[in-house]
């Protein structure tokens, strides 16, 4: 089981990463062949992995517990 923040999707993080790849690697798209694309993507991956910092979630397990308690205590307006 993977716990992600209830207020954001883990897909948002993937979309941000691919946006960075698009802007830093793929654009402009003046490649002569697919080997050149692969080489630039590989070089970017190496650089990114060396420079990347862990993402620190601000949404804690206490926050999650509070949200779940509120959801559990919620009473529907109509029975």
C-alpha positions as CSV (number, residue, x, y, z in Angstrom):
1,X,0.0,0.0,0.0
2,X,1.3,3.5,-0.9
3,X,0.1,6.4,1.1
4,X,0.0,9.7,-0.8
5,X,-1.3,13.0,0.5
6,X,-5.1,13.3,0.3
7,X,-4.8,16.8,-1.0
8,X,-2.6,16.0,-4.0
9,X,-2.0,13.3,-6.4
10,X,1.3,11.5,-6.8
11,X,0.7,11.9,-10.5
12,X,1.3,15.6,-10.1
13,X,4.9,14.8,-9.2
14,X,5.3,12.7,-12.3
15,X,3.8,15.5,-14.5
16,X,6.2,18.0,-13.0
17,X,9.2,15.7,-13.8
18,X,8.1,15.1,-17.4
19,X,7.6,18.9,-17.7
20,X,11.2,19.4,-16.7
21,X,12.3,16.7,-19.1
22,X,10.3,18.4,-21.9
23,X,11.8,21.8,-21.2
24,X,15.4,20.8,-20.4
25,X,16.0,17.9,-22.8
26,X,13.4,17.5,-25.6
27,X,12.9,21.1,-26.5
28,X,14.1,22.2,-29.0
29,X,13.6,19.0,-30.9
30,X,16.5,19.2,-33.3
31,X,17.6,15.6,-33.0
32,X,19.2,13.8,-35.9
33,X,18.2,10.4,-34.8
34,X,16.7,8.4,-31.8
35,X,20.2,7.5,-30.5
36,X,20.8,11.2,-29.9
37,X,17.5,11.5,-28.0
38,X,18.4,8.5,-25.9
39,X,21.9,9.9,-25.2
40,X,20.5,13.3,-24.1
41,X,17.9,11.6,-21.9
42,X,20.5,9.4,-20.3
43,X,22.8,12.3,-19.6
44,X,19.9,14.3,-18.1
45,X,19.0,11.3,-15.9
46,X,22.6,11.0,-14.6
47,X,22.7,14.8,-13.8
48,X,19.2,14.8,-12.3
49,X,20.0,11.9,-10.0
50,X,23.2,13.6,-8.7
51,X,21.4,16.9,-8.1
52,X,18.1,15.7,-6.8
53,X,17.0,16.2,-3.2
54,X,14.4,14.1,-1.4
55,X,11.0,15.6,-1.4
56,X,9.7,16.5,2.1
57,X,6.0,16.0,2.4
58,X,4.3,18.6,4.6
59,X,1.3,16.4,5.1
60,X,2.0,14.4,8.2
61,X,0.5,11.2,9.6
62,X,-1.2,13.3,12.2
63,X,-2.8,15.4,9.4
64,X,-4.0,12.2,7.8
65,X,-5.4,11.0,11.1
66,X,-7.3,14.3,11.5
67,X,-8.8,14.1,8.0
68,X,-9.9,10.5,8.6
69,X,-11.4,11.3,11.9
70,X,-13.3,14.2,10.3
71,X,-14.5,12.0,7.5
72,X,-15.6,9.3,10.0
73,X,-17.5,11.8,12.1
74,X,-19.2,13.5,9.2
75,X,-22.9,13.0,9.2
76,X,-24.7,13.1,5.8
77,X,-27.3,16.0,5.4
78,X,-29.9,13.5,4.2
79,X,-30.4,10.1,5.8
